[in-house]
């Protein structure tokens, strides 16, 4: 499986930026459907996927050490492994290069 290019670009330019990390966490927690219906909204799926890619970049940015925030991010990413495609693919492709 190939590495996600977005994760590679983000992780190469990322520094410890906690406000950006919190923004990515919020995007990754975006609800996918309205409270009344079960229909998945494509725009919300894109927002959630962008948040997951951002979190993958934070994890991939430091391959030789484990900053204090990485275990929490891995736990959050693990909760998205059963999401709709392409979110799990992004997480698995990032995990192959750790």
N, C-alpha and C positions, 0 to 999 in steps of 0.2 A: 504494500500500500504506500502511496506517495505521501509526502508531507504536505500539509496545507500551506500554500504560499502566503496566505494572510497571517498565519501564526508565525511564519519565518520572518516576515517583514516587521511585525509588531515586536517580536521578542528581540530582534537585533537592535531596535531603537528604544527599547523601554528602559526606564530607570525606575527606582522605587517611587512611585507616584500614587500615594494612597487615595487622593480624591478620584483619580482616574480608575483605580481599582474598585472603589465603592460604586462608581458609575457603571462599571462592567457587571458587578454583582447585581445591581438593580435591574439592568437590562436582561441578565440571565434569568431573573425571577419573573419576567413578564408573563402574565397569564395569556394563554393561547386562544381562549374562547370567551365569548360574552357570558355573563352569569346566567342569562336566560336560555341560551342555546348551546348546543354542542359543536357548532360549526367552527372549524379552525380558521382563524383569520391569518392570511398569508403575511400581511405586514407585521403582525405580532410575532410570527415565526421568524421572520428576518431579524427583528430586533433581538429576540432571544438568542438566535444563532450568532449575531454580532457580539453579544455579551459573552457567550461561551468562547468564541474565538479570542476575545480580549483576555479572558481568564486563562486560557491555554497559553497565551503569549507570556503572561506573568509567570506561569509555572516553567515555561521553556527558557525564560530569559536567564536563569541561573542554573546551568546544568551541573556545576561542580560543587554547589553547596545548597543547603535547604534553609532559606529564610524562614522566619517564624510564621509568616502568613501562608506558606505553601500547603501545610496539611489541611487547613480549612478550605483552601481553594480546591484541593483534590477531592475533598468530601463533597463540596458543592458540585464539582464536575461529575462526580460519580452518580449524583442524583439525576443527572441529565442523560444517562446512558440509554434510557428507554424512551426518550423523546422521539419526535418525528424526524425523519430523514431531512436534512443532512447533519443534524446536530451530533448524533453518536459517532458518525464517521470522522468528524473533526476531532473529537476527543480521543478516539482510538488512534488516529494518525499522529496526534501529538504524543501519545503515550509510548509509541514505538521508538521514539527518539530520546527518551529520558534515560 
